[in-house]
Amino acid sequence: MNTILTTLNSKFIHSALSIRYLKAFCMDICDIDILEFTINQNIDYIAGEIYKGKPNIIGFSTYIWNKEETLRVCEILKLVKPDIKIILGGPEVSFDSVDVLKKYWFVDFVITGEGEIPFKELLIALYNGRCDFSEIMGLTYREGERIVENPPGKQIKDLDLIPSPYSKVDEGLEDKIVYYESSRGCPFNCQFCLSSTIKGVRYFSLNRVKEDLERLIDSRVRQVKFVDRTFNSNKKYAMEIMKFIMDKDPENMNFHFEVTAHLLDEDMLEFLEKAKPGLFQFEIGVQSTNERTIEAIGRTTDFDKLRKVCKRIKAYKNIHQHLDLIAGLPYEGYESFKRSFNDVYDIRPEKIQLGFLKLLKGSGLRRDKDKYGFKFLDIPPYEVLETDYIKYDEMLRLKGIEDLVEKFYNEEYFTNTISYLIKNKYDTAFDFFEDLLMFWESKGYHKISHSRNRLYEILWEFCIYRKFEDIDVINEVIKYDYLFSNPNSNIPKFITRIERDLIESNKHKILKDEVLLKDILPHYIDMATKKLIKKVHIESFRIDILRLVDNDYNSFSSVYDRRYILFEYKDRIFNRCSAYDITKYIKGSELVETD
């Protein structure tokens, strides 16, 4: 019998962990083929590719982002090959398995909860031609016209009994985002999360984790995304894993962890300061700073400590921090969410991930949907539209703000311009994004897609529209942002430049200055100038731009001071560019006329 495990990932760059676990756990039973697709691919194509594999048994890993597409593929396969056995597993079918079989005639089995043991036992039964599945815990199946739901399966206490899903170097994972877990379960009980349904935390052994990570490093994946719900719940364990990664010192590779900031103590903070820039990335769930909301969702947090910890990590300039907020939570109205947003913005994380509450099957908030007046469509992704505390039009406004935060803040291409405008023109960051949204929608910009260059221009249009009196300073800040984030000299025409031709004609001579190279670029001192020119850009500014940035965007009396900035571009995930003030070298060379 031929068995295939498959799933529809949300993006091509992603890879599926669950089906690799199942294959590894059953490798002593049979050979299993893995096929991965994305939700953006044609349904007929996906069904056709699976059909060409001639499976007798096929298992689908099912999530909120792929359930509808998965079911369509299943129906096609069952129609053209009625004898195929179709198995669904995953969180999207684990909490209503009986209803799934009642509603979808083409599904034969649903595995609920942790899937390794029931999937293996089901395969053994099918391979041996058995029709009695009554002893397989965690399985829902058809028995003639009757649907049978067996009791829940048991958790695997010793996780090392599960063979590694990455047991060999896999060239097919190169440059992909790979999901990995070092533990299962969560010590907390957040009512919007399915981890609250799993009691306790179980860990893989450190040796097992290190072996897996070494193979992933050798496979040259782009990012290892740990799916542990609270990676740092065991401080000693977490630090040992991170120290192993630091010692391996992989190039152009990033490790993403979900951490609880208020659990990061002094020892761990001192340890994190030593991490190579860009090696680690933290996702930190804030969700809300409304104390009543936090209590209602069963969240354990200390925002004052979280703020201090995140600001300290921010000062290290070596770890990207992504802070999460959720709109639509109990007792969180529009004004309350505005305060939560501003509280998080004050930390200045690299990303503010503004999400919208999804009432996942099995979650506590879904059970309490009537208590809080949640209005939502009972189809994936089960996103809340309105509650007793926030109206639909306000949620729509937050959707628009979320889009602008993603475009203008999270991508980090407009960091200094946004910071300058918020600091000097608005009471709060939220006020800025509200105002930008009003302009954005009045121009119909929300209806079409925009290139990055066009976004710079739209931000400039907004400043002109608002008639900001210091528009010449804003021009210089936008120019600085553009050059810092875009390693080319093709600056958009709307940005005013000075001394362009003079700088370009003398660039070669400037970069031959041995004193400048020794002071600013000692690592390039032996590089041929014609090669060095490709790695840097020099630009003239009307203002002391670096001092303005260092002064937290507060203007000062001598801000208008001609400066020459050298941008050094780096092929890195983190710290993509460095900017140096080389004014004294240029003025000393008498290459330009000075004021």
N, C-alpha and C positions, 0 to 999 in steps of 0.2 A: 504494500500500500504506500502511496506517495502522499507525504504531508507537507503542507506549506504554512508558514506563519507570516502574517503580513500586517501592515497598518498604513494609514494615510497620515503622514507627518504634516505639520502646518507649513513648513518651508523645506526646500530641497537641502539646505545646509544642515538640517537637523537629522539626528539618527535616533532610532527607537531602542530603549533599554529593555522594556518588558519582553518583547519577543526574543531577544537574545538570551535573557534569563531562561525562558521556557525551552529554547533549543538546547542550551547547556545542561539543563536539569534532566532532559530526556535523551541525551546523546548515547546512553547505553541501551536504549530501546530501538531507536531507528535514526536514520539520517533525515534531517529536516532542512528544507530550503527556506531561506528568508528572502522576502521581496518587500521593498519599501517604495512607497509612492508619496505624492503630496495631494492635498485637497484641491490644488490648482490644476491638476491634470484631468483630462477628459475621462469621464466615468466609463465609457465604452472601451477606451484604451486600457484602463486599469483592469477591467473585467477580462478583456482579451488576453492581456499578458499573463494573468493568473490562470486562465483556461489553457493557455499554451503549455503551462507547466504540468498539465494532466494530474491535478491533485485528486486524491480520494477523500482527504481530510484537509480542511482549511480553517485556521484560527485567525480571528481578527482582534487586534487590540483597539478598544473603543473608548473614545473620549468626547467631550462636548464639542470639540472643533471638527470631529470627523464622523460623528454618528450618522447623520443623514446620508452622506456620501457612501459610507460603509454599507448601510442597509440597501441602497440602490445596487451596489456591486453584488451583494449577496443574492438579491432577487434575480439578477441576470444569470448568475452562475447556477442557481437552483433550477431556473427554467430550462436552461440548455443542458444541464447535467443533473437530473433529479436524484441520482443516487449519491451525490456528493454529501459529505457530512460537514455542516457549517457550525462552527463554535465561536461564540462571542465571549469576550472577557474584558475586564477593565472597569474603571469607576463609573462609566456612563451606563452600564447595565447591571452593576452589582446590587443595586438597591431596589430594583423592580423587575427581577428576572422573570417572574411569572407573567407579568403584564407584557414583557417583551415577546415571550413565546406565544401568548394569546394573540397579540397584534400582528406578529410577523410570521406567517406560516412557513417561510423558507429558512428559519433559524431552527437548528436541531438541539443545540445545547447552549447553556449560559453558565460560565464559571464565575462565581462570586468571591470577592475578597482576594486573599493572597493566592495566586494561581498555580504555583509550581506543582504542588502535590496533587490537586484534583486534575490538572491537565495531564500529568503523567499517568495517573490511574485510569483516566478516560482513554488515553491512547492505548494502554495495555489491553483494556477491555475491547476496544474496537479492533485492534490488531489480532486478537484471539477470537473474534467473532461473537463475543458475549453480548447479550441484550439486557442483562440485569445490571443496572447502575445504582442500585439502592444503597450500596455501601460506600459510594464516593461522596464524601462530605464536601460541601461547597459547590454542588452541581445541581442545576435545574434542567430538566429534560422532559421529553415527550414519551409517554407510555400509551401507545394507541391514540385515542382521543383525549386522554387525560394528561395533565401537566403535573409533574412531581417536583417539589422543591425539597431537597435534602437539607439537613441541618448545616450550619456554617462549618467550614473547615477549620482545622487547627493551624495556628501560626508555627512556622519553623523556628524553634528556639535557638538552635545553633546555625546562624546564617552561613557559616563556612561550609555547611553541607551542600549549599547551592554552588555548583561549579561556576567559575568566572565566566561572565558574558564576553570578556575580552581575554581569552586564554592564549591568544597569539597576536603577534603584530599584524594589524589589518591595514593594508595599503588603501583599502576603500574608504577608510575614515580620515584620510589626510585632508586637512583644511576644513573639517566639519566640526559642528558643535556636537559633542558627545555627552550624553547624560550618564551620570554615575551616582551611586549611593554608597555611603560607608555605614549607614544605619537605617533602620526602619522605625517609624513611630515618632511621637513628639511628646515632650513633657508637659505641654500646655494644652488648653482645651478651648481654643477659639471656635466659636459657634458658626462661623462662615466656612470653615475648613473641614475637609473630610478626614484629616489626621486626627481630629477629635474623636473619631469612631474607633481608633486603634489605641489600646491602652499600653502604656509602657514604651520604652525605647530599647531596641536590640541593636547590637553592633557587630559588624564584621571584624575579624581579628586585624590588628595593625599589619601583620605580615602579609595577609591577603590583600589589603588595600594598597600597600606599597608595591606589591608585585603587579597589580592591575595598573596602577598609575605609571609604573616604569614602562609597561607595554604601550600605554596610551601616549606617553612622551615619545617613545620610539616610533609610534605611528604618525607622529607630527600632526596631531589634530589641532584645530584652531583654538578651541575652548573646551575645557572639561567643566560641565555644569553640574555641580553636586545638587541632588534633589533632596538631601536630608532637610527635614522641615526646620530643625534648629541645629545647625552644624556644631555650634559651640556649646551644646548642652553639657558635654563632658570636656572640660577645659584641657586636661592633660592629653586626652585622645586627639582633640582637634589640633593642639599645638604640635603634637608629634607628626601628624599628617602634613601640616604646613611646613614644618621644619624639613621633612623629607623632600618636599617639592622645592624649597629654597636651596637645599643642598644639590639637587639635580640641576637646578638653574637652566631650565629649558628656554630656548630662544623663540620669540614670536608666538608665545603660547600663554593662555590666560586661564585662571581657575576661579570659578564663580561659586560663592557660598551664600546661603541664606543664614544670617546670624541674628541673634538677639543682642542688641547693643548694650542693654543694661547689665548683661552678664560678662561683658568684657572688663576684666579687672586690670590693676596696674601692671601685673606681670605680663599679661597678654598684650597690653598696649605697648609696653617697651619692646616686646618681641616683634610686634607688627611694624614698628618703626624701621626695622632692619630689612624689611622685604624689598626686593627689587621693584622699581616702579613698573606698574602694569601687570605684574605677575598675579596679583589677587584682585578680586572684585567682590564687593559685599552687597547683598540685597537685604535691606533692613525694613521690616514691616512696622510702620507707624500706625496706619489705617485711619486713626483719628486722634486728636488731642482733647476731645470732649470727654471728660471723666465719666459722665453718665453713659455715653456710648461705649466706652471701653469696658465698663462694668457689665453692660447688657450683652456684649458679645463674648464675655468670659476671657477677655484678653489680660495677660499679665505683663505690665510694662511700667516703667518709670521714665516719663518723658524728660524730666529735668536731667537725669543721668544720661539718657540717650543723647540729648542735645550736647552735653559736655563731651561725651565720648566721640560722637561723630565730628564735632568741631576739632577735636584733637587729632583724629585720624586725617581730617581734611588738611590740617597743617603739615602733616608728613609729606603730602604731595606724592604719594606712591600707590594709593589704593582708591580705585573708583568706588564711590558709594551710591547706591540706588535706593532711594527711600520711597516706600509705597504708601499711598493713600487710597481709601475706598469711599466712593460717593454712594449714598443710599443706605447707609447703616442706620440702625435705630437711634432716634433722638438727634440725628445729625441733619439740621436744616441747612438752607443755603448760607446763612450768615455764620453758622457754626462751622460749616465746611471751609468757608473763607478764612476763618481763624486758624483752622487746622493747616490749611495750605500755607498761610503766612508763617506759622510756627516752623513748618518744615523748610520753607524757602530761607528762613533766617540762618539755617545751618549751611546753606549753599552747597548741597550735595551735587555730585556730577549729574545725577538724573533724579527728577521727581516723576515717579510712575503713578499717574492718576488713573485708577481703575474704577469700575462700576460694579456694584454688588451683584453677584450671581448666586441664585438660590440653588446650590448644587444638591442633587438627590442625596439623602442621608445626612445632610447638615442640620444643625440645631435651628438655624434661622429659617430654614425651609419649613420645619415643623411648626415654627412660631409665626408663620406668614400672616395669619389673621390678626395676631396681637399687635403688629406694627403697621398693618394696612399695606403690605407689599402688593403692588400690582406688577405682574410680569406674565410673559407668554410662557406656557409650559412646554416649550420646545427649546433645544439647545440654542444659545448658551444660557437660557433662563435668567437673563439680565433684568434687574428691577427697573421699571419705568417710572414709578412714582411710589411714595410712601405717605404715611400720615404727617410726615415732617418736611418733605420736599416735593414740590410739584413737578409735573412733566416738563413744563417750559423752563424751569430752573435746571433740571437735569440736562435738557438740550443745550442750555447755555454752558453748563460744565463740560459737555461733550465738545463744544467749540473751543473752550479754553484748553481742554486736554490736547486737542489737535495742535493748537498754537504752542503750548508748552513743549510738545514733542518736536515741533519744527524749529522753534527759535531758542529753546533752552537746552533740551536734552541732547541735541546733536552737537552742541558746543562749538558751533561755527559763529555764533553771535554773542558770545559770553560777555565781552566788555561793553558792547553797545547796550545790551539789555540791562546790565548792571548799572551803567551810567544813567540810563533813562529812569530806571526805578529809583535810584538814589536821589536824583535831582528834580524829577518831575512828578512823582507819585508818592502818596502816603504809604502804600503797601505794594508788594509785588502783584497781589491779586488784582488791585485796582488797575495796574498797567495792562495785565492780560485781558481784563474786561474791556478796557478802552480800545486796545488793539483789535479785539474781537468785533466790536461795533464797527470799526473802520473796515476790517477784513470782509465782513458780511455785507456792508453797504456797497462795497465795490464788486461783490459777487465772486471774490477770490476763493470762497469755500467750495465753489462749484467745479473748479478745475484744478489740475495738478500743476506744480511749479518746479522749475529747476532751482538748484541752490543759488545760482547767480540772480535769478529772478526774486528770490526771497530777500536777498540783500537790497535789491531795488525797491521792493514793496516796503521794507522797513524804513528806507529813506523817504519814500512817498508819504508814509505815515507821519514822519517827523516834519516834513514840509506842510502837510495837512494840518498838523497841530500848531504850526507857526512857532516852534520853539526858537527862542531868541538866540541861543548859542549854536545855531545850525552849523557854523564853521568848525566848532569843536566836535560836534557829532560827526561831521564828515571825516575828521581825522580818526575818530574812534572806529567808525565803520571800516575805514581804510586799513587800520591796524588789524581788526578782526579778520578782514578778508585775506590779508597777506599772511597772517599767522596760521590760518587754516587751509590755505590754498597755495601749494608750492608752484606757482607760476606768476609771471609778471603781467598777464593779460587782465589787468584790473578793469572792471566795468566802467564804461564811459561816464556814468553819472557821478562817479567819485572824482573829486578834484585832486590833481597831483601837482607838485611843484618840483622844479629842477630835475625832471625826469630824464631829459636828454643829457644833461650834464653828468648825472650819476651813471647812466648807462655807458657813456663814452669813456668814463674814467674808472669803471668797475674793476677792470683788469689791473690797473695800476694800484688801486686801493688794496686789493687782495694780495699784492706783492709786498705790502708793508710788513716787514719781519716783526716789528714791535707789536703791531695789531695781531698778527698770527700767534705770537708767543703769549700775549695777554688774553685773547678772546678764543682763538681756535688752535690751541697747541696740538690737538690730535690730528690736525690737518697740515701741520707745518711742513711735512715732506711731500705733500700732494701737489701735483702740477696745477698751476692756476687755472688752466682751461677745464680741468675736472672739478676743481673747487667751485668755480662759477656756477656749475649746475646744482650745487648743494645749498647755495645761499641766495639771498636777495637783499639789496640795499635800497632803502627808501627814505626820502626826506619828509619830515613832518613839521607843520607850523607850530605844534605844541610839544611840551615835554610829556609825551604820551606815557612813557614808563613810570614817571613820577606820579602821573594822574592815576594810573592803575594801582600803584603801590600805596597811594593815598586814599584807597577805597573809594575812588571816583569823586572825592570831594575836590571841588575846584580851589585854586589858590591864585594869589596875585600875579605870580610870574609864570602862569600856565602857558602863555604865548612866548615860546622860546624855541627857535629853530633847532630841531634835533635830527640826527641821522641814525637810523636803526638798521642793524643787520639781522636778518632772519635766517636761522640755520634749520633746515628741514631734516627730519630724521625718520627712518623707516621703522617706526615703532608703533605698538598699540597704544601706549601711554606716552605723554610728553612728546607729541608729534613735532613740536617746533620749540626752539629757544630764540629769544629776542635780546639783542645786546645794543646798548647805546655806544656808537662808535664816533660820536661828534668830535671828540678831542683829537682823534686820529685824522679825521678828514680836515678839520680846521688847521691842524698842525701841518698838513701836507700842502696847504694853499691851493687845493684843487678847486675850491669853491669860494665864492664871495660870501663873507660873513656879515651879519647884521651888526 
